[in-house]
Amino acid sequence: MAALSLFSAFGVELEYMLVDARSLDVRPVCDELLRAEAGVLVSDVERGPITWSNELALHVIELKTSGPATSLAPLPELFVENVQRINELAARWGARLLPTGMHPWMDPHRELRLWPHDYGPLYETFHRIFDCRGHGWANLQSVHLNLPFAGDEEFGRLHAAVRLILPLLPALAASSPVMDGRVTGVLDNRLEVYRTNAQRFRMVTGRIIPEPAYTREEYQRLILQPMYDEIAPFDPEGVLQEEFLNARGAIARFSRGTIEIRLLDVQECPEADVALCAAIVAVLQQLVQQRWTTAAEQRQMPIDSLESLLIRTIATAEATVLDDAEFLRHFGAADLAGGTAGDLWQRLIDDACQRDRELDRRFGATLHALLRRGPLARAIGRRLGPEPEASQLAAVYRELAENLAAGRLFGT
């Protein structure tokens, strides 16, 4: 099969928590739910354009496009149909789906249950080497956006653009302000724990921002092979000698010709998730087309600067002050130095909607509602205040579960 070219198709994956319908505590029943839908125990259930899959933790289920989707426009409705079907089945166990990037009070050391079935040996290897009981393994739900490329030239252009946009993503998508039952002051706790969840093995996560590798050979030499070499003494059977071991914020999947962006917290409903994906795609297209700077200039942006900005947007999301004029120049926004990440996204999304009438028609109203509200983490924090009671947490997250079931935005 011929490789898909830049922006000719998209893959979207959404992860959700299965929780008790009354208490909202995690419920590790993903295997039973997949069995109920398929009639036999399976790890994937394909339902036309959307597939359900298991994840490492037994309380997490993933919904994903069954194959490359040529348009993002119809995906929110398709995902909501499947959310509603899962909720219908989950009711048999007194369970339902809950959105956002982290469960707000899960104790991962006590409550983690690994998927024990066909991928069990893989997950057991992860657990033996990394100890998956921490938040960065057992309690995190994300959106993965897969973008295709055909050959080294397209890969290099796309990877350069993706590296630039990664530090800005928490400013749009942070949805995890609560961890261990408290508002921490960090808006994207999922990414804060994710970036340090494999510190024992430096090359697995790297610095979240990928190294400047712009061909398959460079990527193998700078990223994949050092990672495989580092893990090899602890993985003598070679179970983890695969691309999926790479835990950077965007990973090259040469086996299927895509770059997978992994820095997005899952939102309150698929309309928000897919709208954000559409905005990101629109900006990446402008970068790849060299609208503001050349591909050669984009490749020179140092990892130190990108990592520093990412660490700040993880904490303060859209309120993060942008003070690097060289970074802003790549987005045609050097004049915004001293402004915020929210200001930059406002400009980029306004511009994208003006340039692309189809984007504006399908997602413009949603995107502008989200920009006015701020990231979901900010909206949750406004509802909760700095020191919420357990009953307040439960009420807000119950409302978020209702938003997911109805396909409705929160706090707009």
SVG drawing of the C-alpha trace seen along z (x, -y; Angstrom):
<svg xmlns="http://www.w3.org/2000/svg" viewBox="-27 -44 50 60">
<polyline fill="none" stroke="black" stroke-width="0.4" points="0.0,0.0 1.4,-3.4 2.4,-5.7 -0.1,-8.6 1.2,-12.1 1.2,-15.1 -2.2,-16.0 -4.0,-13.6 -5.5,-11.6 -5.6,-11.6 -5.7,-9.2 -7.3,-10.2 -7.2,-8.2 -9.1,-9.2 -8.6,-7.6 -11.2,-7.5 -11.5,-6.2 -14.1,-3.6 -15.4,-4.7 -18.2,-3.7 -21.3,-5.5 -22.1,-6.6 -18.7,-7.1 -16.7,-7.9 -13.9,-5.6 -12.0,-3.8 -13.5,-0.5 -11.1,2.0 -13.7,3.6 -12.4,2.9 -12.0,6.6 -15.5,7.4 -16.9,4.5 -15.0,5.5 -16.2,9.1 -19.8,7.9 -19.6,6.0 -17.7,8.6 -19.1,11.8 -15.6,13.1 -12.6,11.8 -10.7,9.5 -8.4,6.5 -10.0,4.6 -13.6,4.2 -14.0,2.6 -17.3,0.9 -17.2,-0.5 -15.1,-3.7 -14.3,-3.6 -12.5,-0.9 -12.4,-0.3 -9.1,0.9 -7.6,1.9 -4.7,0.0 -2.2,0.9 -4.5,0.1 -7.7,2.1 -9.8,-0.9 -8.9,-2.7 -10.5,-2.2 -9.4,-3.8 -11.6,-4.9 -9.8,-5.4 -10.4,-5.8 -10.3,-2.3 -8.1,-3.5 -6.9,-6.7 -9.7,-9.3 -9.7,-11.6 -11.5,-14.3 -11.8,-15.3 -15.2,-16.9 -17.4,-13.8 -15.4,-12.4 -17.0,-14.1 -20.4,-12.6 -18.9,-9.1 -17.0,-9.2 -20.0,-10.3 -22.1,-7.5 -19.5,-5.1 -19.2,-6.8 -22.9,-6.4 -22.7,-2.7 -19.9,-2.1 -21.9,-3.9 -24.9,-1.7 -22.8,1.5 -20.8,0.2 -24.1,-0.3 -24.2,3.5 -21.3,3.1 -22.6,-0.1 -19.9,-2.0 -19.6,-4.9 -16.9,-6.8 -15.1,-9.8 -13.1,-12.3 -10.1,-14.6 -6.4,-13.8 -6.2,-12.3 -8.6,-10.8 -8.8,-13.4 -8.4,-11.2 -7.2,-7.8 -4.5,-6.2 -2.4,-4.4 -0.3,-2.5 -3.3,-0.8 -5.8,-0.8 -3.8,0.1 -4.9,3.3 -2.9,4.3 -4.6,5.7 -4.0,9.4 -4.9,11.0 -3.3,11.2 -0.9,8.2 -0.2,9.3 3.4,10.2 4.1,6.8 2.5,4.9 4.1,7.1 7.5,6.3 6.7,2.6 5.6,3.0 8.7,5.1 11.1,2.5 9.3,-0.8 6.9,0.0 3.6,-1.2 1.9,-2.0 2.7,-5.8 0.4,-8.4 2.5,-8.8 1.6,-5.2 -1.6,-4.2 -3.5,-7.5 -3.3,-9.4 -5.7,-9.8 -4.6,-11.5 -5.4,-12.2 -3.1,-11.0 -3.1,-12.7 -1.4,-10.7 -0.3,-12.6 1.1,-10.7 4.3,-11.3 5.7,-9.7 9.5,-9.4 12.3,-11.3 11.6,-14.7 8.0,-14.8 9.1,-13.3 11.8,-16.0 9.4,-18.9 6.7,-17.5 9.0,-16.7 10.5,-20.2 7.0,-21.7 5.8,-19.3 8.8,-20.1 7.9,-23.8 4.2,-23.4 4.7,-20.9 5.4,-23.4 2.2,-25.3 -0.1,-22.3 -0.7,-22.4 -1.9,-26.0 -4.8,-24.6 -5.4,-21.2 -4.5,-21.1 -7.3,-19.3 -5.7,-17.8 -5.5,-20.4 -6.4,-17.9 -4.2,-15.0 -4.5,-13.0 -7.7,-14.9 -6.2,-18.3 -5.8,-21.3 -2.0,-21.3 -1.5,-24.7 -0.2,-23.0 -2.7,-22.9 -1.4,-19.9 -0.5,-17.4 -0.7,-14.6 2.3,-16.0 4.1,-17.0 4.2,-13.3 4.5,-11.9 7.7,-13.8 9.4,-12.2 7.8,-8.7 10.9,-6.9 13.8,-8.9 15.7,-5.7 16.0,-5.3 16.9,-8.7 16.4,-7.9 12.8,-6.5 11.2,-9.9 14.2,-12.0 13.3,-15.7 9.7,-15.2 10.7,-17.5 12.2,-15.1 15.8,-15.5 16.4,-17.3 16.3,-14.3 15.0,-14.9 15.6,-11.6 14.8,-8.0 18.5,-7.3 19.0,-10.2 16.0,-9.2 17.3,-5.7 20.8,-6.9 19.8,-9.7 16.6,-8.4 15.6,-4.7 19.0,-2.9 20.2,-4.7 16.8,-3.9 17.0,-0.2 20.6,0.0 19.7,-1.5 16.8,0.8 18.4,4.0 20.1,5.2 16.7,5.1 14.8,6.6 16.8,9.7 13.9,11.1 13.6,7.9 9.9,7.4 10.3,3.6 12.6,3.2 9.9,1.5 8.9,-2.1 6.2,-2.2 8.8,-2.3 9.5,-5.9 7.7,-8.1 8.5,-11.6 5.8,-14.1 5.7,-13.2 7.0,-9.9 7.8,-8.7 6.0,-5.5 8.0,-4.5 6.2,-1.2 3.0,-2.9 4.4,-6.2 3.1,-8.6 4.2,-11.0 2.0,-10.5 1.5,-13.7 0.9,-12.6 0.9,-15.8 -2.9,-16.5 -4.9,-15.8 -8.3,-14.3 -11.1,-17.0 -14.6,-16.9 -16.1,-15.7 -15.0,-14.6 -16.2,-17.9 -13.5,-19.7 -10.8,-17.1 -11.3,-17.0 -11.7,-20.8 -8.3,-21.2 -6.8,-18.6 -8.2,-20.5 -6.6,-23.8 -3.2,-22.1 -3.4,-20.6 -4.1,-24.0 -1.1,-25.6 1.2,-22.7 0.2,-23.0 1.3,-26.7 4.6,-25.7 5.2,-22.9 4.4,-25.2 7.1,-27.6 4.7,-30.5 6.6,-32.3 10.1,-30.7 11.9,-28.3 12.2,-24.6 16.0,-25.1 15.3,-27.8 12.7,-25.7 15.2,-22.9 17.6,-25.1 15.3,-25.8 17.2,-24.5 15.7,-21.8 16.7,-23.8 14.3,-26.6 11.5,-24.3 11.8,-22.3 11.9,-25.3 8.7,-26.7 7.0,-23.3 7.8,-23.1 6.2,-26.5 3.1,-25.8 2.6,-22.6 2.3,-24.7 0.4,-27.8 -1.1,-26.8 -2.6,-29.7 -1.3,-32.3 2.4,-31.4 4.3,-34.5 6.2,-34.1 9.5,-36.0 11.5,-34.2 11.2,-36.4 13.0,-33.7 10.4,-31.1 7.6,-33.5 9.1,-34.4 8.4,-30.8 4.6,-31.6 4.8,-35.1 4.3,-36.6 7.6,-38.2 5.5,-41.3 3.8,-39.2 6.9,-38.9 5.7,-39.6 2.3,-38.3 0.9,-35.0 0.4,-31.6 -3.3,-32.3 -2.7,-35.4 -0.7,-33.4 -3.3,-30.7 -6.0,-33.4 -4.1,-34.9 -3.3,-31.5 -6.8,-30.2 -8.4,-33.4 -6.0,-33.3 -6.7,-29.6 -10.4,-30.1 -10.1,-33.1 -8.0,-31.1 -9.9,-27.8 -13.7,-28.3 -14.3,-24.6 -12.4,-24.7 -14.4,-27.8 -17.7,-26.3 -17.2,-23.0 -15.1,-23.9 -14.9,-27.7 -17.6,-28.3 -16.2,-25.5 -12.7,-26.8 -13.7,-30.4 -15.8,-29.2 -12.8,-27.2 -10.5,-30.2 -12.9,-32.5 -13.2,-29.9 -9.5,-28.9 -8.3,-25.4 -10.5,-22.9 -8.1,-22.8 -8.7,-26.5 -12.5,-26.0 -12.4,-23.2 -10.2,-25.2 -12.6,-28.1 -15.4,-25.8 -13.4,-24.1 -11.5,-26.9 -8.1,-26.3 -9.1,-23.8 -12.3,-22.0 -14.1,-19.5 -14.4,-15.9 -18.1,-16.6 -17.2,-19.5 -14.7,-17.4 -17.4,-14.7 -20.0,-17.2 -17.7,-18.8 -16.4,-15.5 -19.9,-14.1 -20.9,-17.0 -17.9,-16.3 -19.1,-12.7 -22.5,-14.1 -20.8,-16.4 -19.0,-13.5 -22.1,-11.4 -24.0,-14.3 -21.1,-15.5 -21.3,-18.9 -18.7,-21.5 -18.0,-22.4 -18.1,-25.9 -18.7,-27.8"/>
</svg>
